[in-house]
Amino acid sequence: MNNHTRGTKHVILRVLLYLFVILVVLVTLYPYFVMFTTAAKSRAEIYSTDGTLLPIHWLWQNFKDIWTLAPLSRYFINSLIVAGGSTLIAIICGIPAAYALARMKFKGKKIFLGIVIISQMFAPVVLLVGIYKIMSTFGMTDSLVGLVFINAAFNQAFAIWLLRGTFISISPEMEQAATVDGCGKVSALIRILLPVAAPGIVTALIFVFINAWNEYTVALTLISTDVLKPLTVGITIFNGYNMVEWQYLFASSLFATVPVIILFVLIEKHLVGGLTSGGVKG
């Protein structure tokens, strides 16, 4: 009887869990569903007082028109350059810094780690005036290179923190064994630690890439030339002074999510392991 009662409770709890997960998924995906249906409507239907959730007439042409009404391909390339470049810099600089914090002992180590963590408290918008002045001094106010460096700098602290936890979770005995075989510290890092730390590196990579891809405020402030705008800023061309072209704005926004989704699907299997190792206490 007790086993039967426990089994019933287990089934009920599992059903409730599934219902909760389904509810969360529906709430999460609903905005994207609205974006998709709105992107397939006409302007008149969107602004109609008798509007419906689903389009009366599906205008698939909207998804094609956005590529001729705005230089979206150029915006896509700019965003890929900024996100890819800043991710590359953050990972290349973050790996040796994280390794030093995880393995080496030096004066000011705890202070440096504290500064790294505290720097996460400052959003780019808080430092916008200072960022503009610095970029203006170096002649990078209307340059993709400037955006690459800014995004890399603001994502560097998170990459270091996550990668440090990853290196701490790896046994030092692996390095010692590599040293016995004749490897130096750099050689052991490249040949032994980096392959083992791949989940953490991939996790840091995807977080930095997504943050750089979605960045808007700094790009809006620094970039004035239309052909240099990233996608997040460029699609605001459909936001006019008198009217917002919601069908084009939502259609281009849906396309903007595609690279992030593809990247996430490709490396999703490494994500959980990377987050777990990044949370190791040191």
JOMODA-V288297 format. One record per helix or strand. SS is the DSSP state (a for helix, b for strand). FROM is the first residue (numbers start at 1). TO is the last residue. Records with the same first field share a line. If there is no record, write none. Layout:
# JOMODA-V288297
SS: FROM-TO, FROM-TO
This chain:
# JOMODA-V288297
a: 2-39, 43-46, 61-69, 72-103, 109-121, 128-137, 144-168, 172-180, 185-196, 198-214, 217-222, 226-228, 231-238, 246-278
b: 239-239, 244-244
